Structure formats: C-alpha cells, structure tokens
Amino acid sequence: MDYKLLHVCFRVENLEKSVEFYEKALGYKEVTRKDFPEHEFTLVYMQDPASKIEIELTYNYDHGPYEIGDGYSHFAVHTDDLMKSHEKHKEMGIPCDDISGLPGGETRFYFMQDPDGYQIEIIGPVL
C-alpha cells in the first residue's frame, strides 16, 4: 500500500493576508476555495506548482489568534537559489533567521515565519 501526501492544514487568523503571503513568498496558487457560512468557516487550498502538494488554510470566523502547539515544528520547501530566496523574503519584511546548517554540517537552510507564526524551513543547495 502506498501513501501520498495531499495537504497540510493551517488554521489562520486573517485568510486574505495568509493567501497573499503564500502567493508572494512561495509562489503557491489558490486552487480551491470553499465557504461554509452556516458553519462559520472557509477553506482555501493553495498548491505548490512544482510538487502539486497543497496547503489548506482554514479560517474560522471571528476566532482570533491561535496558539501554536509545542508538538508542531515546521514544514520545509526546497529552492535552487537559497541566497536569492533569503534576500527576497527579507525585502518582503518576512521574519527570517540567518542562513545556517545543522551543527557540524553545511550551510543550506533558513527559517521564516508566516503571518500566524508558523515556521517554514527553506532548504537550498549547500553553499
């Protein structure tokens, strides 16, 4: 039996701000929007054009900020130009760590934060 990752869900405080973030920061495209006003929530699926994997942004009306649990860490995406990507995200005003690597390892990633505080690891080729 094979399994394939379909999507990862994030509950967001401001749906349009989150959609804009994932479009501009990572080039994801909105592929589906489902509004359920009678149940007071909206789902937006955004797809990574390269892998076709989706993230699901769940907006619960009037919920406010969410507490990010201590079990969740991050999700990771790959880029072929780590320096250019880091510069772009810094210029956009996105909170980003410096480019680094694992202890004793090569420099090849950084973390950034989406509007709700979720961590995203950007991994590139070894510098």
PyMOL commands that set and color helices and strands:
alter all, ss='L'
color gray80, all
select helices_A, chain A and resi 15-26+37-39+82-91
alter helices_A, ss='H'
color red, helices_A
select strands_A, chain A and resi 7-11+29-36+41-47+54-60+74-78+109-113+119-123
alter strands_A, ss='S'
color yellow, strands_A
deselect
rebuild
show_as cartoon
